[in-house]
Amino acid sequence: MAQESKRALGAVAYESDKMMFIGLKYLLIFIIFTSIAQAKVGVCEVLPDVEKDKYLACLVKEAERTDDVADINMVAEGYGVYAMGEEIMLWREKAIEKGSSVAMYNQAKSYAHFVKSKYDLKYGLTSIPSIIEKTLLDYPQKNNQPKKAISLYKQAALKEYKDSIAKLSELMQIVYGKEGAVKEYKKEMAEGDKNTYRFLANLYVRYEDYDKALELYESALKREDINKGDVYALIGSLYEAHYRDKKEAKIYYEKAAKEGNAVAMYNLGIMAGNKKDYNKAEEWFRASEKAGNEYALGMICYMNYSQENDYEKAEECNIELAREGNAEEMFETGIFLLRRVAKEKEGFYWLKKAYEAGSSSAAIVLGAEYRNKYKNKEKAIYWYKKAAAMGEPGGWSYLYGEGAL
């Protein structure tokens, strides 16, 4: 499976769809369909197969009982599998009311999909049959609400969810035009919106006008209501990703680190590791973890095998982290043992432990192993159902692929 590791992503993606994560860990593992919920294992394991109505009824009952955002998101995606559009939107709205960035992002994509499709058609950016084109252009206006999409992308972006800010910039350009989008943001800034500087800066990055983005960040630093650590980190990322000036980037990352910014600390760890200063790198990763980046410690294990080629030390490091009981660390350890050192029994052990600790990604990997390596369709479906029961969209997708739905 073409995947990337969650731990590799570590920190938050910075402002542009062109900006890269610094120092990706494993370019192998991150499950294609990111888990939208780590809900209770087995609550609705009444089989997401032929008993679709029973399964959905169970999801709804559980969501109504707990009123938990993870369970509400499960209902929305459950309806999504069966193409029940109105229900999807209604349940996503419930999750949005509870502050779910996942629901904000997915709802924004739905509202923006058709205006983007029309844009792509207008400029010849897609090639689809005319009957589909007509369907897109005639789609009911109630589901074609770009301004609602913009608002939701903004909310998700402020929660640092995935590529929300890049999607926002793309949609702003489509809806308002290149200059119109800039004017719209400047109007919001004049009205006192303290967050707009980030959105406008990202728009400038999209237009490859990095000087204006930098000017905007520097202007933001003068405001008292702005988190200076975040801004310093953004400037550092701009220098590193676009100006290709690591020296200047480091200066700003260090300023951000002094303000307690976990992302900057993580990136400083990457820089130290690239210079083979592993002790300093470890210091930064540990500081980043203390500042809130739960994936930072994994980079210490990564350095042990990718840069020092010490697989034995890396294995010890991974297992030590896994024993702390964190589902993500157990998952990463299982993958490392399975893929890197070919210790299948131990790898399966930690993947199953990760599943028991709440990782639906582990269930997906187990299903894939049984399907692809052992050609055991029955066990593959068993694990895909486990994943689907936890709200993992990938589980649903694979079950469709196996003909189990």
Secondary structure per residue as TSV (DSSP state, phi and psi in degrees):
chain	resnum	aa	ss	phi	psi
A	1	M	-	360.0	138.8
A	2	A	-	-83.3	105.0
A	3	Q	-	-139.0	165.1
A	4	E	-	-129.2	147.5
A	5	S	-	-75.9	137.2
A	6	K	H	-62.6	-41.4
A	7	R	H	-63.6	-36.1
A	8	A	H	-60.1	-39.5
A	9	L	H	-66.8	-31.5
A	10	G	-	51.2	-88.4
A	11	A	S	-91.3	-172.3
A	12	V	-	-80.1	144.2
A	13	A	-	-70.2	138.7
A	14	Y	-	-84.4	-169.6
A	15	E	S	-66.6	-16.8
A	16	S	-	-118.2	153.3
A	17	D	S	-68.0	-12.6
A	18	K	S	-94.3	-16.4
A	19	M	-	-72.5	137.0
A	20	M	-	-99.5	153.4
A	21	F	-	-70.9	140.0
A	22	I	S	-89.3	118.5
A	23	G	S	72.7	61.5
A	24	L	-	-61.6	140.2
A	25	K	S	-82.8	-82.0
A	26	Y	-	-104.5	122.4
A	27	L	T	-87.0	38.2
A	28	L	T	-128.5	-33.1
A	29	I	-	-101.5	-29.4
A	30	F	S	-60.2	119.4
A	31	I	-	-58.4	132.4
A	32	I	S	-52.2	-43.7
A	33	F	S	-102.1	100.9
A	34	T	-	-62.8	139.6
A	35	S	-	-61.1	129.5
A	36	I	S	-91.3	-12.8
A	37	A	-	-157.7	140.8
A	38	Q	-	-108.8	70.2
A	39	A	-	-81.9	177.8
A	40	K	-	-62.3	130.3
A	41	V	T	-63.2	129.2
A	42	G	T	82.1	0.0
A	43	V	T	-57.8	-45.5
A	44	C	T	-117.0	40.5
A	45	E	-	-80.5	52.0
A	46	V	S	-96.1	25.2
A	47	L	-	72.1	107.7
A	48	P	S	-79.3	61.7
A	49	D	S	-125.5	-117.4
A	50	V	S	-70.0	-22.5
A	51	E	-	-90.4	57.4
A	52	K	H	-58.9	-46.8
A	53	D	H	-62.0	-39.9
A	54	K	H	-65.3	-40.6
A	55	Y	H	-65.5	-46.5
A	56	L	H	-63.4	-40.1
A	57	A	H	-61.5	-38.2
A	58	C	H	-65.2	-44.7
A	59	L	H	-60.0	-45.3
A	60	V	H	-63.3	-45.2
A	61	K	H	-60.8	-43.0
A	62	E	H	-66.2	-41.0
A	63	A	H	-64.8	-39.6
A	64	E	H	-68.9	-33.4
A	65	R	H	-69.9	-46.9
A	66	T	H	-88.5	-28.0
A	67	D	-	53.6	32.9
A	68	D	-	-95.8	138.5
A	69	V	H	-62.0	-35.5
A	70	A	H	-62.5	-43.1
A	71	D	H	-69.8	-35.2
A	72	I	H	-64.8	-42.7
A	73	N	H	-62.6	-35.8
A	74	M	H	-60.7	-41.4
A	75	V	H	-62.8	-46.4
A	76	A	H	-57.7	-47.3
A	77	E	H	-73.1	-28.2
A	78	G	H	-62.6	-46.0
A	79	Y	H	-63.9	-33.5
A	80	G	H	-60.0	-37.5
A	81	V	H	-61.4	-35.9
A	82	Y	T	-97.8	16.8
A	83	A	T	55.8	42.2
A	84	M	-	-101.5	84.7
A	85	G	H	-56.2	-49.7
A	86	E	H	-61.0	-43.2
A	87	E	H	-64.6	-38.9
A	88	I	H	-56.6	-50.5
A	89	M	H	-63.2	-41.1
A	90	L	H	-64.7	-44.0
A	91	W	H	-72.0	-33.4
A	92	R	H	-63.1	-39.2
A	93	E	H	-61.2	-38.3
A	94	K	H	-61.3	-41.7
A	95	A	H	-68.8	-37.0
A	96	I	H	-63.0	-40.0
A	97	E	H	-59.4	-26.3
A	98	K	T	-94.2	7.7
A	99	G	T	86.8	19.4
A	100	S	-	-74.5	114.4
A	101	S	H	-68.6	-30.1
A	102	V	H	-61.7	-48.6
A	103	A	H	-65.5	-39.3
A	104	M	H	-57.9	-47.6
A	105	Y	H	-64.1	-48.1
A	106	N	H	-66.8	-38.5
A	107	Q	H	-66.8	-40.0
A	108	A	H	-60.5	-43.5
A	109	K	H	-60.0	-39.6
A	110	S	H	-65.3	-46.9
A	111	Y	H	-65.4	-31.3
A	112	A	H	-90.5	-15.4
A	113	H	H	-56.1	-45.3
A	114	F	H	-80.3	-31.7
A	115	V	H	-67.9	-35.4
A	116	K	H	-69.1	-39.4
A	117	S	H	-62.2	-41.3
A	118	K	H	-64.6	-38.7
A	119	Y	H	-63.4	-45.9
A	120	D	H	-62.2	-38.9
A	121	L	H	-65.3	-42.9
A	122	K	H	-60.1	-39.3
A	123	Y	T	-102.6	13.8
A	124	G	T	65.5	32.8
A	125	L	-	-90.9	-0.3
A	126	T	-	-145.1	156.1
A	127	S	-	-126.0	105.5
A	128	I	-	-135.9	155.7
A	129	P	-	-57.8	148.0
A	130	S	H	-60.5	-30.9
A	131	I	H	-67.1	-36.5
A	132	I	H	-71.5	-38.9
A	133	E	H	-58.3	-45.4
A	134	K	H	-63.4	-39.5
A	135	T	H	-61.4	-42.6
A	136	L	H	-62.9	-45.4
A	137	L	H	-72.6	-22.9
A	138	D	T	-100.1	10.2
A	139	Y	-	-62.7	140.8
A	140	P	-	-51.8	133.2
A	141	Q	G	-63.0	-25.6
A	142	K	G	-63.4	-24.3
A	143	N	G	-102.2	8.1
A	144	N	-	-119.4	81.4
A	145	Q	-	-128.6	79.6
A	146	P	H	-60.2	-33.6
A	147	K	H	-69.5	-34.8
A	148	K	H	-67.0	-38.7
A	149	A	H	-62.2	-42.4
A	150	I	H	-60.2	-46.3
A	151	S	H	-60.9	-42.7
A	152	L	H	-70.2	-38.5
A	153	Y	H	-62.4	-37.3
A	154	K	H	-62.1	-45.9
A	155	Q	H	-62.8	-42.6
A	156	A	H	-67.5	-36.9
A	157	A	H	-64.6	-38.3
A	158	L	H	-69.3	-17.5
A	159	K	T	-96.1	8.8
A	160	E	T	59.7	35.5
A	161	Y	-	-86.5	120.1
A	162	K	T	43.5	-132.7
A	163	D	T	-102.3	34.3
A	164	S	H	-55.1	-42.5
A	165	I	H	-69.3	-33.2
A	166	A	H	-70.2	-41.5
A	167	K	H	-62.4	-37.8
A	168	L	H	-61.8	-47.1
A	169	S	H	-61.5	-42.3
A	170	E	H	-60.4	-46.1
A	171	L	H	-68.9	-38.9
A	172	M	H	-58.4	-41.6
A	173	Q	H	-66.1	-40.2
A	174	I	H	-65.0	-44.7
A	175	V	H	-75.5	-43.0
A	176	Y	H	-107.6	-9.7
A	177	G	-	84.8	165.2
A	178	K	H	-58.6	-53.7
A	179	E	H	-75.0	-35.7
A	180	G	H	-61.7	-36.9
A	181	A	H	-64.8	-40.9
A	182	V	H	-62.5	-45.5
A	183	K	H	-61.8	-39.9
A	184	E	H	-62.5	-43.7
A	185	Y	H	-67.8	-40.2
A	186	K	H	-63.9	-34.8
A	187	K	H	-63.9	-43.4
A	188	E	H	-64.8	-38.4
A	189	M	H	-63.7	-40.6
A	190	A	H	-65.1	-26.5
A	191	E	T	-84.5	0.2
A	192	G	T	97.3	12.9
A	193	D	-	-73.8	110.2
A	194	K	T	-72.9	-16.7
A	195	N	T	-90.3	-12.1
A	196	T	H	-65.8	-24.4
A	197	Y	H	-58.0	-36.1
A	198	R	H	-68.1	-42.5
A	199	F	H	-66.1	-43.5
A	200	L	H	-68.2	-39.7
A	201	A	H	-60.2	-42.1
A	202	N	H	-64.8	-36.1
A	203	L	H	-62.4	-43.3
A	204	Y	H	-62.2	-38.1
A	205	V	H	-63.4	-40.7
A	206	R	H	-59.8	-36.9
A	207	Y	T	-83.5	1.5
A	208	E	T	63.0	29.3
A	209	D	-	-102.2	75.8
A	210	Y	H	-69.9	-29.1
A	211	D	H	-64.6	-40.2
A	212	K	H	-69.6	-36.1
A	213	A	H	-62.6	-44.8
A	214	L	H	-62.9	-43.0
A	215	E	H	-59.4	-39.2
A	216	L	H	-68.4	-42.6
A	217	Y	H	-61.5	-43.9
A	218	E	H	-64.2	-35.8
A	219	S	H	-66.5	-37.6
A	220	A	H	-63.6	-32.3
A	221	L	T	-62.0	-20.5
A	222	K	T	-81.1	-11.9
A	223	R	-	-84.2	142.0
A	224	E	T	-80.3	-20.6
A	225	D	T	-94.5	12.7
A	226	I	S	-105.7	140.4
A	227	N	-	-74.6	104.9
A	228	K	H	-64.0	-32.1
A	229	G	H	-59.4	-43.8
A	230	D	H	-62.3	-43.6
A	231	V	H	-66.4	-44.6
A	232	Y	H	-57.2	-42.4
A	233	A	H	-64.7	-38.9
A	234	L	H	-66.0	-40.5
A	235	I	H	-64.4	-42.5
A	236	G	H	-59.1	-42.2
A	237	S	H	-64.8	-38.1
A	238	L	H	-62.7	-45.0
A	239	Y	I	-64.1	-40.9
A	240	E	I	-73.7	-45.3
A	241	A	I	-81.5	-30.5
A	242	H	I	-117.5	-39.4
A	243	Y	I	-84.1	-11.6
A	244	R	-	54.7	39.5
A	245	D	-	-116.8	88.3
A	246	K	H	-66.9	-32.4
A	247	K	H	-62.7	-48.8
A	248	E	H	-68.0	-37.6
A	249	A	H	-58.9	-42.5
A	250	K	H	-62.7	-39.2
A	251	I	H	-59.0	-44.7
A	252	Y	H	-75.0	-34.7
A	253	Y	H	-61.4	-39.6
A	254	E	H	-66.3	-37.8
A	255	K	H	-63.4	-41.9
A	256	A	H	-66.0	-39.4
A	257	A	H	-62.0	-38.5
A	258	K	H	-63.3	-25.3
A	259	E	T	-88.5	2.2
A	260	G	T	89.3	17.3
A	261	N	-	-78.1	115.9
A	262	A	H	-67.5	-34.7
A	263	V	H	-64.5	-44.6
A	264	A	H	-62.2	-41.8
A	265	M	H	-60.8	-42.5
A	266	Y	H	-60.3	-46.2
A	267	N	H	-67.2	-34.0
A	268	L	H	-65.5	-35.2
A	269	G	H	-63.1	-41.7
A	270	I	H	-61.7	-45.2
A	271	M	H	-60.6	-44.2
A	272	A	H	-64.4	-40.8
A	273	G	H	-63.4	-39.4
A	274	N	H	-63.6	-25.9
A	275	K	T	-93.0	9.4
A	276	K	T	64.2	21.8
A	277	D	-	-93.7	75.9
A	278	Y	H	-69.4	-30.6
A	279	N	H	-64.4	-44.5
A	280	K	H	-66.7	-39.7
A	281	A	H	-59.9	-44.2
A	282	E	H	-62.9	-38.7
A	283	E	H	-58.5	-45.1
A	284	W	H	-67.9	-40.7
A	285	F	H	-64.8	-38.8
A	286	R	H	-67.8	-37.6
A	287	A	H	-65.6	-40.3
A	288	S	H	-62.8	-40.7
A	289	E	H	-63.6	-42.3
A	290	K	H	-65.7	-28.3
A	291	A	T	-83.7	-1.4
A	292	G	T	120.9	-3.2
A	293	N	-	-89.3	97.0
A	294	E	T	-68.2	-13.1
A	295	Y	T	-99.0	-0.7
A	296	A	T	-65.6	-39.3
A	297	L	T	-62.2	-28.4
A	298	G	H	-60.7	-26.0
A	299	M	H	-67.3	-25.9
A	300	I	H	-64.9	-44.6
A	301	C	H	-63.4	-41.2
A	302	Y	H	-59.8	-44.4
A	303	M	H	-60.0	-34.4
A	304	N	H	-62.7	-27.4
A	305	Y	H	-113.0	-27.3
A	306	S	H	-83.6	-33.2
A	307	Q	T	-109.4	-28.5
A	308	E	S	-99.9	-9.1
A	309	N	-	54.1	36.2
A	310	D	-	-108.8	84.6
A	311	Y	H	-67.8	-32.5
A	312	E	H	-64.7	-45.1
A	313	K	H	-66.6	-38.4
A	314	A	H	-64.6	-39.0
A	315	E	H	-63.5	-44.8
A	316	E	H	-60.0	-42.2
A	317	C	H	-62.8	-47.7
A	318	N	H	-62.9	-44.8
A	319	I	H	-65.2	-38.5
A	320	E	H	-59.8	-43.1
A	321	L	H	-67.5	-41.0
A	322	A	H	-62.7	-35.8
A	323	R	T	-66.8	-13.0
A	324	E	T	-74.4	-11.9
A	325	G	T	95.9	3.4
A	326	N	-	-78.3	129.5
A	327	A	H	-59.4	-40.8
A	328	E	H	-63.6	-42.5
A	329	E	H	-67.1	-38.2
A	330	M	H	-62.2	-42.6
A	331	F	H	-61.1	-48.7
A	332	E	H	-62.6	-38.9
A	333	T	H	-64.9	-42.6
A	334	G	H	-59.6	-43.1
A	335	I	H	-65.8	-43.6
A	336	F	I	-59.0	-48.3
A	337	L	I	-65.6	-37.7
A	338	L	I	-72.3	-46.0
A	339	R	I	-93.9	-38.4
A	340	R	I	-89.0	-37.5
A	341	V	S	-121.1	9.5
A	342	A	-	53.0	38.8
A	343	K	-	-101.7	84.3
A	344	E	H	-63.6	-46.8
A	345	K	H	-59.2	-47.6
A	346	E	H	-67.0	-37.8
A	347	G	H	-62.0	-45.7
A	348	F	H	-62.8	-38.1
A	349	Y	H	-58.1	-49.3
A	350	W	H	-73.2	-31.1
A	351	L	H	-66.5	-39.9
A	352	K	H	-68.5	-37.6
A	353	K	H	-62.9	-39.6
A	354	A	H	-63.3	-42.8
A	355	Y	H	-59.6	-46.6
A	356	E	H	-62.2	-27.4
A	357	A	T	-86.8	-1.3
A	358	G	T	114.2	11.5
A	359	S	-	-92.9	106.7
A	360	S	H	-71.0	-24.8
A	361	S	H	-61.4	-37.6
A	362	A	H	-63.5	-38.8
A	363	A	H	-64.4	-38.7
A	364	I	H	-62.5	-46.6
A	365	V	H	-63.0	-41.7
A	366	L	H	-61.9	-43.1
A	367	G	H	-60.3	-43.6
A	368	A	H	-64.6	-38.1
A	369	E	I	-62.6	-47.4
A	370	Y	I	-65.4	-35.3
A	371	R	I	-74.8	-48.3
A	372	N	I	-86.1	-39.4
A	373	K	I	-89.3	-42.3
A	374	Y	S	-102.8	-4.2
A	375	K	-	54.3	33.7
A	376	N	-	-102.3	89.2
A	377	K	H	-63.6	-37.7
A	378	E	H	-61.4	-46.6
A	379	K	H	-71.1	-34.0
A	380	A	H	-61.0	-47.0
A	381	I	H	-63.1	-38.8
A	382	Y	H	-54.9	-46.9
A	383	W	H	-76.7	-33.4
A	384	Y	H	-64.5	-36.1
A	385	K	H	-66.6	-37.9
A	386	K	H	-58.1	-45.5
A	387	A	H	-64.7	-45.0
A	388	A	H	-62.2	-37.2
A	389	A	H	-66.7	-18.8
A	390	M	T	-95.6	3.9
A	391	G	T	90.2	19.3
A	392	E	-	-88.1	110.9
A	393	P	H	-56.6	-32.9
A	394	G	H	-60.1	-34.1
A	395	G	H	-61.5	-44.2
A	396	W	H	-60.6	-46.8
A	397	S	H	-60.2	-45.9
A	398	Y	H	-67.9	-34.8
A	399	L	H	-63.6	-38.7
A	400	Y	H	-60.1	-44.0
A	401	G	H	-62.6	-31.5
A	402	E	T	-88.9	1.4
A	403	G	T	73.0	22.8
A	404	A	-	-94.0	1.1
A	405	L	-	-119.7	360.0
